Amino acid sequence: MKFYINRMLLLVCFTGSLFFVVGCEQEGPAERAGERVDESMENTGERIEQAGENIQDSAD
């Protein structure tokens, strides 16, 4: 019985680590879309900041 439990524990650990490694290597479409959203938000923030600086410069 103890041998069976050890085998099952080993199998579960191996399978879990396999899923972890495969999941980390492959980038899915949702992750790519999220990265694009992050980039566009960054660009938008930079443009808003630049516009604010331009307004401030023209007010001086």
C-alpha positions as CSV (number, residue, x, y, z in Angstrom):
1,M,0.0,0.0,0.0
2,K,2.8,2.4,0.9
3,F,4.5,1.7,-2.5
4,Y,1.3,2.6,-4.3
5,I,0.9,5.9,-2.4
6,N,4.6,6.8,-3.2
7,R,4.0,6.0,-6.9
8,M,0.9,8.1,-7.1
9,L,2.6,11.0,-5.3
10,L,5.5,10.8,-7.7
11,L,3.1,10.7,-10.7
12,V,1.2,13.7,-9.4
13,C,4.3,15.7,-8.8
14,F,5.7,14.9,-12.2
15,T,2.5,15.7,-14.0
16,G,2.1,19.0,-12.2
17,S,5.7,20.1,-13.0
18,L,5.2,19.1,-16.6
19,F,2.1,21.3,-16.9
20,F,4.0,24.1,-15.2
21,V,6.9,23.9,-17.7
22,V,4.7,23.6,-20.7
23,G,2.4,26.5,-19.6
24,C,5.4,28.8,-19.0
25,E,6.9,28.1,-22.4
26,Q,3.9,28.7,-24.6
27,E,2.4,32.2,-24.9
28,G,-1.3,32.0,-25.6
29,P,-3.5,34.5,-27.5
30,A,-4.9,36.0,-24.3
31,E,-1.4,36.8,-23.0
32,R,-0.4,38.4,-26.3
33,A,-3.6,40.5,-26.3
34,G,-2.9,41.5,-22.7
35,E,0.6,42.6,-23.6
36,R,-0.8,44.7,-26.5
37,V,-3.3,46.4,-24.2
38,D,-0.5,47.2,-21.7
39,E,1.7,48.7,-24.5
40,S,-1.2,50.8,-25.8
41,M,-2.0,52.1,-22.3
42,E,1.6,53.0,-21.8
43,N,1.7,54.8,-25.1
44,T,-1.5,56.6,-24.3
45,G,-0.2,57.7,-20.9
46,E,3.0,59.0,-22.5
47,R,1.1,61.0,-25.1
48,I,-1.2,62.5,-22.4
49,E,1.8,63.5,-20.4
50,Q,3.5,65.1,-23.4
51,A,0.3,66.9,-24.2
52,G,0.1,68.2,-20.7
53,E,3.7,69.4,-20.9
54,N,3.0,71.2,-24.2
55,I,0.0,72.9,-22.7
56,Q,2.0,74.0,-19.7
57,D,4.8,75.3,-22.0
58,S,2.4,77.3,-24.0
59,A,0.8,78.8,-20.9
60,D,4.2,80.1,-19.7
